[in-house]
Amino acid sequence: MTAAIRLRIDGRAVQVRSGTSVAAAVELAVPGRGAHVSPGGMRRQPLCGMGVCGECRVSIDGRAHRLGCQTPCADGMEVRTDA
Amino acid sequence: MPEADKAPALRAGLVVVGAGPAGIAAALAAARDGVDTVLLDGAPVAGGQVWRARQGVAAEPVAQALARLAQAGVRVLAGTRVVMPLPDRLLLIDGPEGARHLLWARLVVATGARERLLPFPGWTLPGVFGAGGLQALVKGGWPIAGRRVLVAGSGPLLLAAAATLRGEGAHLAGLADEAGPTAQARFGATLVAHPAKTVQALRLAASLAGVPWWPGWRVVAAEGDGRVERVLLARGDRKRTIACDALAAGWGLVPQVELGQALGCASGARHGAEALLVDAWQKTAVPGVFAAGECTGIGGARAAALQGEIAGHQVAAELVSAPPPPRALSRALARERHFAAGVARTFPMPDRWHQRLRDDTLVCRCEDVPWSALRDQPDLRSAKLATRCGMGHCQGRLCHDTLSTVMAWPRLPARPPLTPAPLSSLLASDHPHPSTEETKA
């Protein structure tokens, strides 16, 4: 449970506890940054925490629009909030 | 070549969608009676919202349930969502193994509820979350220790969320519930008839000792430069401003009816929200399709488990001639319904919500559609076509809920895909090959 997972968020190396969601890892790496940008150009953070609102979506390993709050971090993941 | 052509189709006597209290109970009851059962859930770990995993570790009731499910031979597909129902009792599902077809003889829809998240000025600022939403995020490792959090909105979920946040080290700036002191006192009196719930409520209250509690106060706006820094509350003409790093705001729960509706199940208003209609055996209007738990109306985890158990037994009775559901389950369910009705009366959806919206308040967060573009539209379909409201990632789950209530507009039917799915899975929907099953019936 306390094993460390290593991943990269916007190119920056990050280490998190096992069981941490990608959404939480983004907040841990850059507090307040948010997951993505709305069509009107506003930075957004997750709202619902259960995969409904989509405000947590990020690109993971090149796949766009993945739900960060529903995805546990895994070793070697490449997460982008700016894609 | 569509992915699902390569992956053989699965089949089961019973397929249960949703692994919360209702789905787990349904799968267990049916499997123990000898029905070949598949249980699937979109989350990486089973449990649903009420028994949510913490740091990837299943909650205690779920750990026990998973052991029982394994013992009963239930196949659990985690991280797997229904993309769409197909004709001939097939579901198109998408999960870690890619898109696949799943053939069912009986189906239990146990898709649960989501938080009612309503728009107000500033609700799109970073640092504004659902109340259950922030609770869920924190269980996934979202850092909250030392941060000042205001919990607001309405309903008993606020207490549970506040208790979790405090337990993780948040500094609670206060708890504002729109239900006034009189309504709350009346609700407290009905608790007496439900001793187990009284104990639960007292335990929650004790864990929140010392937190400022403002019954009857509502959220007016969240403000801040680039993220929330303060929240304006009001009660009548009185106002107060609370400095905080986060606002956790929710107004109860709404049933998730989309899969049921896509299957053709009838729905109707229950406690002020659209819910799937079922009979005493949890059967919907569609042959072979059952529904159980919060998607049939908000009733709590205990009611959901009872409904699931009734559905599971009924499925087993139909498929393998097992005994019908025990009558004691229906009696226990009636008691839970009495309690749920009290909750719904005490913490209703606030009326005249449109008065809380400003011209520039974004009602549709996905497409950034402001209230000013929506309020003169005649109905939901026109609003959608004219403004793209509800055409974004959430597919209207947030804004259409709001608008159907605030504007009294009839809801639009749920349209597949029910979950944003890769094109390869959608292509797979044209090529069902149920004859290539890999498992026994």
Interface residues (C-beta under 8 A of the other chain):
Chain A: M1 V16 R17 S18 G19 T20 S21 A23 A24 A25 E27 L28 P31 G32 G34 S38 P39 G40 M42 R43 R44 Q45 P46 L47 C48 G49 M50 G51 V52 C53 G54 E55 R57 H65 C69 Q70 T71 P72
Chain B: G42 A43 P44 Q49 A53 R54 Q55 G56 V57 G79 R114 E115 L117 T124 P126 G127 V128 F129 G130 G132 G133 L134 Q135 A136 L137 G140 G141 W142 P143 G226 R227 L362 R365 C366 E367 D368 G392 H393 C394 R397 L398 P420
